[in-house]
Amino acid sequence: MPHTKDELPDVLYSAAQVRGLDASLIAAGTKGFELMQRAARATWRALVRRWPTASELSVLAGHGNNAGDGYLVAALARRAGWTVRVLTVGDPQRLQGDAALAHAEALSEKVDIETWTAQSGLRGIVLDALLGTGLSGDVREPYASAIAAINASGLPVAAVDIPSGLCADTGRVLGCAVCADLTVTFIGLKLGMFTGDAVNVVGELVFNDLHADPQLLAGAAITALRLTAGNLPRPAARAPASHKGRFGHVLLIGGDRGFGGAILLSAQSALRSGAGMVSVATRSEHVPAVLARVPEAMVLGTSSANQLMGLLQKVSVLVVGPGLGQAAWGRSLLSAAANAPLPQVWDADALNLLAEEQVSLPEGCVITPHPGEAARLLGMSTAEVQADRPAAAHALSKKYTAVVVLKGAGSLIAHPDGRLALCHQGHPAMASAGLGDVLAGLVGALLAQGMAAFDAACLAVWLHANAGEQLGKLGRGLAASDLIPAIRQLLEEQAPCLK
């Protein structure tokens, strides 16, 4: 059965794991060429569904199994009466096994097969059957030039299994990559197709399991879990006799001079996401603004960490960092928080100060870095973090014994025990200041309501991303505060307050 992006399987694999599943299918009795034919038929059906009036196909083929898929799609298109041409970037004489059989089938259907050159014109639908999931280094010539020609053609583009040049494990573009409008992938979903650069090149994603034995898939190791409405952790429903004391007391610490809006956004988010009580420790100058916008909050004008000590004994969860700054005031408040034996969420400047190693993170906390903050925490460049986001998320969770939310396209949630979850929802309109502050307050509220750190982080990221996706349809100009009522509505839909 084909699956579109809204109904994909939940589990994500590495490229090696998918190759292992493929080998297991063959070992269990399904011939490799039969799997290749199934993949070709799935690709052909997706092509016709996406472009129902098309009648011409240009296939660019390499010399691996992806090329075999391409030759078989070409044969199917030829049988359907399309004008078809295969442009070979890899030498067909190098084809082996099933791919060689596929090449022979295309020849038997009298498909026009030519050697690709820079002067080769592309027409109709372009099918990328150049490079597969085994690519590890940057794309080399002549493949790089062929990819550039595809991207410059202005034609509709479909990719077999994965856009050529995209790393299936990390989501990094390896020098260059095909920008596909449609990608048809098989057997198991690859993690790298949902994070990092992948969102720019995968396009519409269609999945086909090639009739793999469900028991075989169920027994395989996985790399990550894709967060969906069907597998989200949820807070418990509330008993009719509930009261505010049962749903936690969140203290939000931050908002140095000039940054009062950040802690205000976090406080609004925590309140509207179900925390029983909300307190804010911020600069005295910001107290009137917080009370005006969030009158339900208890606000402490704070000039020194000493003023926090009594309050820290009364609250159940801390959110530290929004607007905290890196001056002496913020450092002293962060130091006090670090010594409190409470569940905590650290964001923004709390993470920048943590990177300086002037303070230690308590165990069992949640940290929510964007790629730049993650880079400082790991002592590497932002580009290095983005080159392998899953590895960076795992490294941070182990280094700090914390649940890590690595924000960005295809946000990742990592647990020190090795669990990894991914949220691929979101919208480009979310590229706006303050959205991280809303997320931090949301995580804190879910912790206060009794959720475990990993579960709270997963649910918070999904709610935040889906609220942004809904509101992003209205276009640019999305403000962080716009998300808060949308998050509240989504939370109620996913986890009703009353049984």
C-alpha positions, 0 to 999 in steps of 0.5 A: 500500500502506498502512503502519503506524508500524512499517513506514513509509518511511525518508525524511522531507520538508518540506511544500513537498517533498511538495506538489512531489511531488504536483505532479509526479505530476499533471504525469506524468499522474495527475489531481488528482481521482484522487489525492484519490480514492485518499487518500479510499479509503486513509483510509476503509480505515484508519477501518474497520480501526481501528474495525470496529464503527463506523457513524456519521461526523462530518466537519469540513471546511475549504475546501482539499484536505483538505476535498475528502478529507473529502467523498469519505470521507463519500461512501464512508461513506454508500455503506457504509450509515453515518450521515454528516454533514459540518459545514462550517467553511470556506464550501463556496462557496470550494471550488475545483477538485478539492475542489469536485468532491469536494463535488459527489460528497458531495451526489450521495450525499445526504450531510447537509452543514451549517454548523458552529456551537458548538452542533453535536453530534459523533457516531460517528467524528470525521474532521478534514478542516479544515486541511492542511500549508500552515498557517503561522500560529496557527489562527484562528477559527472553526477554533480553536473547531472544534478545541476541540470535537473535542478535548472530544468524547471521541469517536474522532478520525481526521485526514486527512493531518495533524492540523489545527494541527500544523506539518508542518515543525517539529512545533509546535502552531500555537496549537491542534491536533486530538488524533487517535487515527489519522492517515492521511498521503499521498505522503511522510512529513512531518518535523514529524509525528515530533518536538516536539508531534507525538507528542501529537497524531498518534496511530497513523500510517498512510501511503499513497503513493497509488501514486506512481511509486517512481522519482519519489520516489527522485529527490526531495530529502529533509529527513531520514532516519528511523532504523530497524533496517533503515538503522542504521549499525553497527560492524564485526564483531570478528575472532576474534583481537581484543584490547582495544587495538583497540576504543578507550580512553574517558576519562570526565571529570566527577562533581564533589562531589554528582554522582558518579552521573552519571559512574558511569552514563556509565562503565558505559554505555561499558564495556557498549557495547563500549569496549576500555578505560574510564578515569574522572577524577573527584573522589577521594571518588567513586573507591571508588564507581566501583571498586565498581560498575565494577571494570573501569574505571581510576579517577583521583582528580583534584583539578586538570587537571594530573593529566589531562595524562599520561592524555590522551596515552593515551586515544582518546576523551573523554566530558566533562560528566556531573556536571562542575559549573560550579565551578572544578574542572569548568572546569579539567578542561573546558579541558584536554579542549578542548585535546586533539586527540581525538574527544569527546562533550560533555554536560550541564555541559560544554555549559553552560560552552560556552554561556558562551563560556569554552572552545571546542569542538574540531571534529568532536565530538558534543554532546548537548544537551536543549532547555534546553541547546540554548537556552543554546548558541543564545542563545534560549529553550527555547520557541524551540528547541522551536518549530523543533527541526530548525532548532535542530539545524542551527544548532547543528551549523553554529555548533560544527562538530559532530554534534548530538544534540538530545534530546527527543521525536523526537530529531534528529541533525544533521551540519554538512554538512546531513544530518539523522536522526530517531529517533521511538522512546522512551517517557514512562517515560524522563522520568527523571534520568541517561538522558542520562549513559547516552547520552553514554557509549554515544556515546563507546564507539561512537566508540572502536570506530571509528565516524564521529561522525554514525554513532555518534550515530545508532546510539547514539540509536536503541539508547538510545530503543529500550531505553527503549521496551522497558523503558517497557512496564513503566511508570513508575519506569524508572532510567537504569541499567536501560537499560544491559543492554538497550542491550547486547542490542540492540547485539548484535542489530543488530551481532553481535560475531562474524561 
